[in-house]
Structure formats: C-alpha cells, structure tokens
Amino acid sequence: MSPFTFIPFHKETIDSFVSIRDKETKIGQNTEVNGLSNKVQYIILGIEEDMGPQANGGLPGSKNGFKAFLQRFLNMQANRFLSGENIAIIGKIQQEVDFINIDNAREQIVKLDELVIKTLRPYVEAGKIPIVIGGGHNNAYPLIKTVSTVLHEKMEVVNLDPHADCRAEEGRHSGNSFSYAKSNGLLKDYTVLGLHKAYNSEYLLSYLDSNEFQYTFFDDYIGNPELYRKDILEVAEELNDSTAIGIELDLDSIQYMPSSAFSPSGISLEDARFYVRIMGSVDNVRYLHLPEGAPKNSEEEKVIGKTLAYLVWEFLYAQTKID
C-alpha cells in the first residue's frame, strides 16, 4: 500500500459540504473542481497527514485540518467582496498508514514530498496559484520545489512561525523544510517573523545568521504591539521587488490554536489575518501555505475550520484587490 494517495474531488464532493439557503449564494456553489479551467486562478489542495509533525516529535492531528476548513470556507457568502468563481478545490492528499516511529516516518515523508510535487506541478505550469491547507510544515519543501522548478528561479519565502524550521537535514520532517530548500538551491531568501526566543536553539539562530536570513521575535512584540505591524509592512515593501514569493503561516503561531505545537502564547487571529492580508497584496505571490492545524474534537474543528476559512478569505480578497 502506498503511504499517501491523491484523491481528486468531484463537484458532488463540494456540494456535500454546502448548506443551501434561499436568496443566498455560498462560495462552495461557485467553486470549480477542474483546476485547469481557464477562469480558475487559484487551486486549493488539502493535505490530510500528520506524519511530518510526528517525525519531528510533534503532536498528531494535522490530518484533520482540511476537512474542518472545507465545512466553513465553502459556506461563506459569495458576494461583492469574494465570489469564489476563480477558485478550484482540486482534491486532497490522504495519509493511508499509521505513524510507527520517527525513523520510519522520515522515510515516508520523502514519498509524500514526491506526491505533492507530482500533484501540484501541472497547475503551477498552467500559471495557477496553489493554496495548500492542512498537514505539517514538512509540505513547505515540496511546495517550494514545485514552484521554483517550474519557474526556473529561486523562491523568496516569508513565514509567520514560532519556530524557524531550519533544523538539520537528518531526514525529512516538519522542522527542516527551509534548510532542505536552501541546501537544494531552491531558496533565494527566507524571512521568518515572530520566533519565540525560548523555543529556537542556538544552532537554529546561528543558521539564520550564517545565511543572512531576516527574522524577528514575538517576544519583542509583547511590549510593543505596533512593532508587529511595522515589521510586516516593511517586509512586504521589500518583497514587492521580488518575482517569486511564497507565503507561509504556521497555525502554531496563533495563541491557543489547536495545532501540532500548541502554545497559549502567540499572536491573535486578527494579527494573523493582518499578516495574510498584507502579504497577499504583494506582487508575484506564487503560493499560500497554511499547515499545522490539528483539531482533535468537534469544538476544535470549529476553531480550526473557521480560522483557516478567514485566512484563505483574506488572501483571496487581497489578491482580488490587486487585480
């Protein structure tokens, strides 16, 4: 049995999530499943796996984020702000095997990398912008590799995350996507915002310094909340000169969010929305990645689902305002 499989969506799949109401149109009623349609600009891929976070010593549950998102996003209103007509939800990559141990999981993640690349490549070649939801932060690496390879240029990536995710290349997992991307010549520059001082090793901080990567600390925002927005606006301004940009937001960064590395200390959802809103308005954004949401019960599914729906809405609305 393959450890991961891609399951394409049919329109009936989307319809099963949508609650129809008289005199209302929901986003799910307008979305496509054919991501290669001429009118589609954005394709959404779900990844239902938690092997990557567990291979990094994290918690299970990130396989549950995408389904929670679908329920809430597809039932948002299609209106003058966002219609959903240029979006296709192409399907999901599903984990078929259970976590056994860390060594085994790291071997399996290599196979997941290959499947993510195989799945996304035709859409990126067609000029579509991927939005990847769910799973661990390990999926940043194949996402970066797909876009960089198709465009024949290195990516500039900005990440809102308590952790740098530049751990040693000790086998693939959710904590080393960006170090793998750098060593494989896919990453031109990397900016990580909101690191937690207590949860990044000296090795990681030295790695960022030695590669001249830009980073900020969440701890510095506690006494100076205005600095958070200032930093985001400055990074966005710098990125406007770039040609291939990836936007990452680890749900671990949001306080009390059910995630693979849960923390009671972090940014608010409103601050997360601001980050996506500003970064989504930058020129030449090539993807959005929202990993690590890990709900384990119905209440947590509501929180994760609506959080992801708001973040995707912000991104798409910001992109629409550009166009």
N, C-alpha and C positions, 0 to 999 in steps of 0.2 A: 504493500500500500504506500502511495506517495504521502509524505507527511503534510503536504499542503495542496489544495486544489483551488482553481479559479471557477467560480460559479457565476455565469452571466445572468443578468436579470432580464425578465420579460416585462412587458407593460402590466401584466396581471400581478406581478410581484409588487410593483409600485402601488397599484390600485388597492392592494390588500391592506396597505398602511393608512390610506386616506379616508377620513370621515367626511362624507359629502353633506353639505348644508345648502338649503335654498338661498339664492341670492348671494352666495359666496363662491369664490374660486380659490382653491388651495394650490400651493406651489406644486404639490405632487400631481395635480391634474394637468399641469403644463410641462412637466419634465419629460425628457426622452430617455430611451434606453440605448439607442443607437448613437454611440459617441462619435461616429464618423459622419453624421449628418452635417450638411453644410451650415445649418443655422446654429449648431452647437459650438460654443466656445469653451465651456468648462465641463470636464468629466469628473465624476465623483467615484472613487474606488474605496470600498470598505475592506479593512483587513481584520479578520477575527482570529487573532492569535495572541497568546501570552507566553510563548516560548522564549522570546527575546528578553523580556524583563526578568524572567526566572533564570535565564542563563547568565544574568548579571547580578543575581542574588536578590532580585526584587519580588514583589508580590504578584500572584496570578490575578486574572480578571480583565485584562485589557482586551480579551476576545469578545467582551460583552458590550463594548462602547458603540460599535457601529449600528447595531440594531436599535439601541436606545436613541441614537441620533435620528435614524430614519423616521421613527414614530413622530418625533417632534418637528423635524425640519419639513417633512412633506405636508404637514398640517398647518404650516404657517400660511398667512394670507398672501395670495398673488394679487398685487395691487400696483399703484403708480411707482412705488419705491423698488419693488423687485417682482418680476413676473414669473421667473423660472423657465422661460421659454428657450433660453440658450444653454440649458444645463442638461446633461445626460448622466444618469446613475447607471453605470455600466455593469456593476455586479460586486462581488466580494471574493476575497481570498480567504479560505477557511482552513483552520488547523484540524487535521484528521487524527493526530496521535497525541498521547498524553506526555507531559514532562516526566522524564525518568531521572536524569541527573544533569549537572551543569555541562560536563564534557559532551554528552550525547546531544544536548540542546544546542550547543555551539556548532556542532556538525550540521544539525538540521537547519540552522539559520542560514547557512550558505545556500541550501536548496531554496529557502524562502527568498533570498536575495535574487536568485536566478528567475524565479517565477514572477516576482514583482516587476523585474526588468522586462521579461517577455510579455507580460500583460499590458504594461504602460507604453511600451515603445511605439506601437502603431499610432496611438493617439498623439503622442508628442511629435512624431514625424508629420502628422497631419496638422500640427500647429495648435492643438488643444492644450488647455492649461489644466493639469491634474490637481484635484483636491483629494488628499488621501487621509482617511479617517479611521482611527482605531489601531489596535496593535501596539507594539512597543516602539521606542525610538530607534531601534535597530533598522527600521524601514526607511530611515532618512538616507542611509547609504545607497541602496539600490535606486531610490528616487533621484538622488544627486547624479548617480552614474548614468541613469537613463537620459536625463536632460542634457548633461554635459556631453555625452557621447553623440547624441542626435545633433546638437548644436555645434559640435566640434570646438567647444571652448569651456574653460573652467568656470565654475559657479562662484557667485558670492552669496553666502548664506548668513541670515540673521536668525537668531534663536533666543526666545524668551524661556529661560530654564534655570532652576536652582543648581543644576549640575552641568559641567562643561561637556560631558560625553565625549571626552578625548582620551579615554583610558588606553592602556597598552593594547597592541594588536596580538591578543592572547587567544584568539578565536572569536568569532562574531557574536555580539550580543548588543543589548540596548545602550550600553555605555561607551561604545567606541566607533559609532558611525562616522564621526567627523575626523578622527585620527586615521581611519581607513581611507576616507575620501581624500584626505591630504596626501597620504603616502602613495596613493594610486594616481596622483596627478589630476584630480577632479575638482579640487577646491582652490580657487584663487585667493579668497579671503573669507574669514569667519568672524562674526561678531556675536557674542553671547551676552545677553542682558539679564540682570537680576540674579547673579550667582549668590548662593548662600555661603558666607565665609566659613562656617563650621562644617560644611559638607563637600568641600573640594580639597583634595590632597595637595601637598606642596608639589608633588610630581605634576599634577594637572595644571596648577598655576604656572609652574616653570615651563611646561609645554606651551601654554598660551603665549607666554612672554617670548620664548625662543622662536616661535613662528610669527611673532609680531601681530597676533590676533587681538582685536579690541574686546574688552569686557568691562562690565560694571557689576556692582554688588547691591543686592536687595537691601542689605543691612544699612547702606548709606541712604536709602530712600525712607527709612523709618522716621528719621528726624527731619527729613527734607523731601516731602512728597512731591514738591514741584520739580525736583531734580529728575524724577522718573520720566515725566512727560518731556522735559527738556532734552534728556538723552535720546529718547525715541525720535523726536523731531530732528535732532542733529544727525542721527544715523540715517534716517530716511532721506535727508537732504544729500548726504554723501552717496547714498545708493542710487540717486537719480542719474548719476553719470555712468552707471553700470549697464551691461547688456544682458546678463543672465542672473536673475536673483531668485533665491529660494527663501520662503518664509516658513519658519518653524515655531511652534508654540507647544511646549510640553505641559500637559494639564497638571503636572506636579507643581507648577509654579503658582497655581491658584489656591488660596488658603481653604482648608477643609474639603478640598475636592477629592472624591473617591478616585484614587489613582494608584499607579504602581509603586510610587514612593510618597505616600500620603504625608502631608505636613499641615499642622494647624497654623503655621506662619507662612505668609506669602501675599501675593497681590490679590486685589479684589477682582471679581468678574468684570466689573466696569473698567478696571485698568487693563485687563486682558482684551476687552473689546476695543479699547482705545489703541492698543498696540496693533491689533489686526487691521483696524480702520486706517491707521496711518500707513502701515507697511503695505496694505493692499492698494493704496493710492499711488505707490511708487511706480515709475515706468519700468517696463521689461520684467515684471514678476512672472516667473515660469512655473511656480507651483506653490501650494499651501499644504502644510503637513500638520495634523493635529493628533498626536499619539498620546498613549498612556492613560486615558480614561479607563477606570477599572471598576465598574459598578458590580455589586455582589447581591443586591436585592432590589425589590421594586422601587423603593424610595430613592436609592442611589441611582437607579436607572433614570428616574425623572430628572435628577440633578444633572447627571452627565449628559443626558439626551438634550435637555434644553440649553445647557452650556454650549455644547457643540453646535446646536442649531443657531444660536445667537452669533457665535464666532464665524460660522460659514456665511451667515446673512451679512455680517459686517464686511467680510472680504468681498463678496459679490456686489454689494451695494457700492463699496469704494471703487471697485473696478468699473462698474456701470457709470459712475460719475465721471470717470476719466473719458470713457468712450462717448 
